[in-house]
């Protein structure tokens, strides 16, 4: 397994080199018409050198098999940006012959992005195919049967492309975990590592079992087996935490939220305004009148739908959308309960169904962004009746309102959109929202926007 992973990592490095060379050759052919005029070995070698130097800072080659491809695209763009800065600085002192114009340089960077992204996508799909057919898995042994261990086991079972396979578990009490093989108590760990092919041991014992955790780590060290500890940090869910060291002692630091810092707020607000204006003056100027016309022709009523929702600090805001339901439709059923949109909901018009599936009904919310009561990215705002239903049943529900709500969010791009049929569905959505709030970065916003666009193009089964 380790040889396969090492081979995979080497392939990624070589594939990027191939992509950069191909981008350079392609740009020469487009710009000069042939390779004889402009080819410069020093320039391409300098590009490759800067690319790999920068990748050590941008973490481009971190293992992201279990993450969405949109995250990898963001890191590719970040790596290209840093490479471009170094390369343009070097070109100022070492002018290649023939000289390359700003246009040539700009197009070269675009081609690098296209070629590198394409090759990484093909590599990613080949890895997923290998995982689907049972190859390239890391063999995992679980120690403990705590709720965290069960959640970890169910997660890697459901998402095979994370690249993990649980061969069994060890626990002091002989229990069962949904078909996972039981190897015995903690004393059996040594014989299990000796007789089974195990790539990694995941320790998920209660934090009170310090002596047992230490013993497990000593056994794993002796057998040179990688160890991962699955901590229970749910008590810190309402705050941001980082794990640091003081000397040799690990500590958990409870820190302010990223968006509590004024510079991050300013960056996010500036991006919101610029991005919203770009949407209005590019896509919006074409689609707004067309969508409005189709809505008017398909059913009676206003083009826009206005609904009260909860925004920052639980303040009531008016959320704007294109109307997707018949004018006579109501949000309250005969029992006085709020009714969410369901699959094949008879209240939805024909054109409304298309707008909801493509997220085009959300376009007017960029006006909310310009007004300052929403952001491009953030927890999706819920209607007032749905908030009232969830306050007392969903853990940490109100914490999602400590930042501006968004048109799209981390929960939505991870499949938590549309109807919440059970309280577990809503809890999962809230958990994703809290993850976003506690770990916000500008690059995470970029990733969410990119993944939202991908989902629109690919289609979302929960969009109805």
C-alpha positions in Angstrom: 0.0 0.0 0.0 2.8 2.4 0.9 4.5 1.8 -2.4 1.2 2.5 -4.3 0.7 5.8 -2.4 4.4 6.8 -3.0 3.9 6.0 -6.7 0.7 8.1 -6.8 2.5 11.1 -5.2 5.3 10.8 -7.7 2.8 10.7 -10.5 1.2 13.9 -9.4 4.6 15.7 -9.5 5.5 14.4 -12.9 2.0 15.1 -14.3 2.2 18.7 -13.3 5.6 19.0 -15.0 4.1 17.5 -18.2 1.1 19.9 -17.9 3.3 23.0 -17.6 5.5 22.0 -20.5 2.4 21.3 -22.7 0.9 24.7 -21.7 4.2 26.4 -22.7 4.3 24.6 -26.1 0.6 25.2 -26.8 1.1 28.9 -26.0 4.1 29.2 -28.3 2.2 27.6 -31.1 -0.8 30.0 -30.6 1.4 33.1 -30.1 4.3 32.6 -32.6 2.9 29.9 -34.9 5.8 27.6 -34.4 8.3 26.4 -31.8 11.5 27.5 -33.4 11.0 31.2 -32.8 10.2 31.4 -29.1 11.2 28.2 -27.3 13.5 28.9 -24.3 14.7 26.1 -22.1 15.8 28.5 -19.3 12.3 30.0 -19.1 10.5 26.6 -18.8 13.0 25.3 -16.3 12.6 28.5 -14.2 8.8 28.0 -14.3 9.1 24.4 -13.1 11.6 25.4 -10.4 9.3 28.1 -9.0 6.3 25.9 -9.3 7.7 23.2 -7.0 9.3 25.7 -4.6 6.0 27.5 -4.2 4.1 24.3 -3.8 5.9 23.7 -0.5 4.2 26.9 0.8 0.8 26.5 -0.9 0.5 22.8 0.2 -0.5 22.0 -3.4 0.5 18.3 -3.0 -1.2 17.6 0.2 -3.4 14.5 0.0 -6.9 15.7 -0.9 -8.4 12.5 -2.2 -11.2 12.8 0.4 -11.9 16.5 -0.4 -13.9 18.0 -3.3 -12.1 18.9 -6.5 -13.1 22.5 -6.2 -10.7 22.8 -3.2 -7.9 21.5 -5.4 -8.7 24.0 -8.1 -8.4 26.8 -5.5 -5.0 25.6 -4.5 -3.9 25.3 -8.1 -5.0 29.0 -8.6 -3.1 30.0 -5.5 0.0 28.1 -6.6 -0.1 29.8 -10.1 -0.5 33.2 -8.5 2.6 32.8 -6.3 4.5 31.3 -9.2 3.5 34.2 -11.5 4.9 36.7 -8.9 8.3 35.0 -8.7 8.5 34.3 -12.4 7.6 37.9 -13.4 10.2 39.2 -10.9 12.9 36.9 -12.4 12.0 38.0 -16.0 12.6 41.6 -14.9 16.3 40.7 -14.3 16.7 37.9 -16.8 14.9 38.8 -20.0 14.4 35.7 -22.2 15.2 35.9 -25.8 13.0 36.4 -27.6 11.2 38.7 -25.2 7.8 37.6 -24.0 5.1 40.2 -23.8 2.6 40.7 -21.0 -0.1 39.1 -23.2 2.1 36.0 -23.8 2.8 35.7 -20.1 -0.9 36.1 -19.1 -2.0 33.5 -21.7 0.7 31.1 -20.5 -0.7 31.3 -16.9 -4.2 30.6 -18.1 -3.0 27.6 -20.1 -1.1 26.3 -17.1 -4.3 26.5 -15.1 -6.3 24.6 -17.8 -3.7 21.9 -18.4 -2.8 21.3 -14.7 -6.5 21.2 -13.7 -7.4 18.8 -16.5 -4.6 16.4 -15.7 -5.3 16.5 -11.9 -9.0 15.8 -12.6 -8.1 12.8 -14.8 -5.7 11.5 -12.0 -8.4 12.1 -9.4 -10.9 10.0 -11.4 -8.4 7.2 -11.9 -7.8 7.1 -8.1 -11.5 7.0 -7.5 -11.8 4.2 -10.0 -9.0 2.3 -8.2 -10.7 2.8 -4.9 -14.1 1.7 -6.2 -12.5 -1.6 -7.4 -10.9 -2.2 -4.0 -7.4 -1.0 -4.8 -5.3 1.7 -3.1 -7.2 1.5 0.2 -5.5 2.3 3.6 -6.3 -0.6 5.9 -7.7 0.9 9.2 -7.9 -0.8 12.6 -10.3 0.9 15.1 -9.5 0.9 18.8 -12.6 1.6 20.8 -16.3 1.6 20.1 -17.2 5.1 21.2 -19.8 7.2 19.3 -16.9 9.0 17.6 -15.5 5.6 16.4 -18.9 4.5 15.1 -19.3 7.8 13.2 -15.8 7.5 11.7 -16.6 3.9 10.6 -19.9 4.8 9.0 -18.3 7.8 7.3 -15.5 5.8 5.6 -17.9 3.1 4.7 -20.3 5.5 2.9 -17.6 7.6 1.2 -15.3 4.9 -0.4 -13.3 7.6 -2.2 -11.9 8.8 1.1 -9.5 5.9 0.6 -10.0 4.0 3.9 -11.1 0.5 4.6 -11.8 -0.6 8.2 -10.7 -4.2 8.6 -12.0 -4.5 12.2 -12.0 -3.0 15.7 -10.7 -3.7 19.2 -12.5 -2.9 22.4 -12.6 -4.0 26.0 -16.2 -4.9 25.6 -17.2 -7.4 22.9 -19.8 -5.3 21.0 -20.8 -5.0 17.3 -20.4 -2.1 14.9 -22.6 -2.7 11.8 -20.7 -5.7 10.4 -17.2 -4.6 11.5 -15.0 -7.5 12.6 -14.2 -7.7 16.3 -10.6 -8.7 17.1 -10.8 -8.8 20.9 -9.8 -6.5 23.7 -6.9 -4.1 23.9 -4.5 -6.9 24.8 -5.1 -8.4 21.3 -3.7 -5.3 19.6 -0.2 -6.6 19.4 -1.1 -9.9 17.9 -3.5 -8.2 15.4 -0.8 -5.9 14.1 1.6 -8.8 13.9 -0.8 -11.1 11.9 -2.8 -8.6 9.9 -1.9 -6.1 7.2 -2.7 -2.8 8.9 -1.7 0.6 7.5 -3.1 2.8 10.3 -4.6 2.5 13.8 -7.3 4.9 14.8 -7.6 5.2 18.5 -11.1 6.4 19.6 -11.0 5.5 23.3 -12.6 7.8 25.9 -10.2 10.5 27.1 -10.4 9.0 30.6 -8.5 5.9 29.4 -5.2 7.7 29.2 -3.2 4.7 30.2 -4.8 2.5 27.6 -4.2 5.1 24.9 -0.6 5.3 25.8 -0.2 1.6 25.8 -1.8 1.4 22.3 0.6 4.0 21.0 3.6 2.2 22.4 2.5 -1.0 20.6 1.9 0.8 17.4 5.4 2.5 17.6 7.0 -0.9 18.1 5.3 -2.3 15.0 6.0 1.0 13.1 2.3 1.5 12.4 0.9 4.9 11.8 -1.5 6.2 14.6 -4.4 8.6 14.5 -6.2 9.7 17.6 -9.9 10.5 17.2 -10.6 13.1 19.9 -13.9 14.0 21.3 -14.1 17.8 21.0 -17.8 18.3 20.9 -17.7 20.4 24.0 -15.8 23.1 22.1 -18.3 23.2 19.1 -19.3 26.8 19.9 -15.8 28.1 19.5 -12.9 27.9 17.2 -10.1 25.7 18.4 -6.5 25.1 17.3 -4.1 22.4 18.6 -0.7 23.8 19.5 2.3 22.8 21.6 4.0 24.3 24.6 7.3 22.4 24.8 6.2 18.8 24.3 2.7 19.3 25.7 -0.2 19.6 23.3 -2.8 22.3 24.1 -6.2 23.3 22.7 -6.4 27.0 22.1 -9.9 28.6 22.2 -9.7 31.6 19.9 -12.0 34.2 18.4 -13.9 33.5 15.2 -12.1 34.4 12.0 -14.9 36.9 11.0 -14.6 38.7 14.3 -11.4 40.3 13.0 -12.1 43.6 11.2 -9.6 42.8 8.3 -11.4 39.6 7.5 -14.8 41.4 7.6 -13.5 44.1 5.3 -12.1 41.5 2.8 -15.3 39.5 2.8 -17.5 42.7 2.3 -15.3 44.0 -0.5 -15.4 40.7 -2.3 -19.2 40.5 -1.8 -19.7 43.9 -3.4 -17.4 43.3 -6.3 -18.7 39.8 -7.0 -22.4 40.9 -6.8 -21.8 43.8 -9.2 -20.0 41.4 -11.7 -23.0 39.1 -11.5 -25.5 41.9 -12.1 -23.6 43.4 -15.0 -22.7 40.1 -16.8 -25.1 37.3 -16.1 -27.9 39.4 -14.5 -28.3 41.9 -17.3 -29.1 39.1 -19.7 -31.0 36.6 -17.5 -33.1 38.9 -15.4 -35.4 40.1 -18.2 -35.6 36.6 -19.8 -36.5 34.9 -16.5 -39.0 37.7 -15.6 -40.7 37.2 -19.0 -41.0 33.4 -18.6 -42.4 33.8 -15.1 -45.1 36.3 -16.3 -46.0 34.1 -19.2 -46.2 30.8 -17.2 -48.4 32.0 -14.3 -50.2 35.0 -12.7 -48.5 37.0 -10.0 -45.4 39.0 -9.2 -42.0 38.2 -10.8 -40.3 38.4 -7.4 -41.0 36.5 -4.2 -40.3 38.2 -0.8 -40.0 36.2 2.4 -39.1 37.0 5.9 -36.0 35.2 7.1 -33.5 35.5 10.0 -30.1 37.2 9.3 -27.2 38.3 11.4 -27.9 38.3 15.2 -31.4 36.9 14.5 -32.5 40.2 12.9 -35.4 39.8 10.4 -34.5 40.4 6.8 -36.6 40.3 3.6 -35.0 37.7 1.3 -35.6 38.2 -2.5 -36.1 35.4 -5.0 -37.7 34.8 -8.3 -41.2 33.4 -7.8 -41.3 29.7 -8.4 -44.7 28.8 -7.0 -48.2 29.6 -8.0 -49.6 32.9 -6.6 -52.2 31.0 -4.5 -49.6 28.8 -2.8 -49.1 29.0 1.0 -46.3 28.1 3.3 -48.6 26.9 6.1 -50.4 23.5 5.8 -53.9 22.7 7.2 -52.3 21.8 10.6 -50.7 25.2 10.9 -47.1 23.9 10.3 -44.6 25.3 7.9 -44.3 23.2 4.8 -41.0 23.1 2.9 -40.8 22.5 -0.8 -40.9 18.8 -1.6 -40.0 16.7 -4.6 -42.8 17.0 -7.2 -44.4 19.7 -5.1 -47.7 20.7 -6.9 -47.2 24.3 -5.7 -44.2 24.8 -8.0 -44.7 26.0 -11.5 -43.1 24.5 -14.6 -40.6 27.3 -15.0 -40.2 27.4 -11.2 -39.0 23.8 -11.2 -36.3 24.7 -13.7 -35.3 27.8 -11.8 -35.0 25.9 -8.5 -33.0 23.0 -10.1 -30.5 25.5 -11.6 -30.4 27.8 -8.6 -31.4 30.7 -10.9 -34.3 31.6 -8.5 -31.6 32.8 -6.1 -30.2 35.5 -8.4 -32.2 38.4 -6.8 -30.4 37.7 -3.5 -27.4 39.5 -4.9 -29.5 42.6 -4.2 -29.6 41.4 -0.5 -25.8 41.2 -0.7 -25.5 44.8 -2.0 -27.9 45.9 0.8 -25.5 44.4 3.3 -27.9 41.9 5.0 -26.5 38.8 3.2 -23.2 37.6 1.9 -22.3 35.6 -1.2 -21.2 32.7 1.1 -22.5 31.9 4.5 -25.2 29.8 6.3 -28.4 29.8 4.3 -31.1 31.9 6.0 -34.2 30.0 7.0 -37.8 31.3 7.0 -39.1 32.4 10.4 -41.5 29.4 10.9 -38.6 26.9 10.2 -36.4 28.8 12.7 -39.1 28.7 15.4 -39.4 24.9 14.9 -35.7 24.2 15.1 -34.6 26.5 18.0 -35.5 24.0 20.7 -34.8 20.7 18.9 -31.5 21.3 17.1 -28.3 21.6 19.1 -26.4 25.0 18.7 -29.0 26.1 16.1 -28.8 29.8 17.0 -25.0 29.9 16.6 -25.5 29.9 12.8 -26.8 33.5 13.0 -23.6 35.0 14.4 -22.4 35.8 10.8 -24.2 37.1 7.8 -26.3 34.5 6.0 -25.3 33.6 2.4 -26.6 32.7 -1.0 -24.6 29.5 -0.9 -22.8 27.8 1.9 -20.6 25.0 3.1 -23.7 22.9 4.0 -25.3 23.3 0.6 -22.2 22.2 -1.4 -21.9 19.2 0.9 -25.4 18.0 0.0 -27.4 19.6 2.8 -29.8 21.7 0.8 -33.5 21.6 0.1 -36.0 19.9 2.3 -34.9 18.8 5.9 -37.2 15.8 6.4 -35.8 14.9 9.9 -34.2 16.6 12.8 -31.0 14.7 11.9 -31.0 16.4 8.5 -31.2 19.8 10.1 -28.6 19.0 12.7 -26.2 17.9 9.9 -26.8 21.2 8.1 -26.1 23.2 11.3 -22.9 21.2 11.9 -21.6 22.2 8.5 -22.6 25.8 9.0 -20.7 25.9 12.3 -17.6 24.3 10.7 -17.7 27.1 8.1 -18.1 29.8 10.8 -15.2 28.5 12.9 -12.8 27.8 10.0 -13.6 30.6 7.6 -10.9 31.7 5.1 -11.1 33.7 1.9 -10.0 30.5 0.0 -12.8 28.5 1.6 -15.3 31.1 0.2 -13.7 30.7 -3.3 -14.0 26.9 -3.0 -17.7 27.1 -2.1 -18.5 29.4 -5.0 -16.6 27.2 -7.4 -18.3 24.1 -6.1 -21.7 25.8 -6.3 -21.1 26.5 -10.0 -20.0 22.9 -10.5 -23.2 21.6 -8.8 -25.3 23.9 -11.0 -23.7 22.5 -14.1 -23.7 18.9 -12.9 -27.1 19.0 -11.3 -28.1 18.5 -7.6 -30.5 15.7 -6.7 -31.7 17.8 -3.7 -32.5 20.8 -5.9 -36.3 20.8 -6.3 
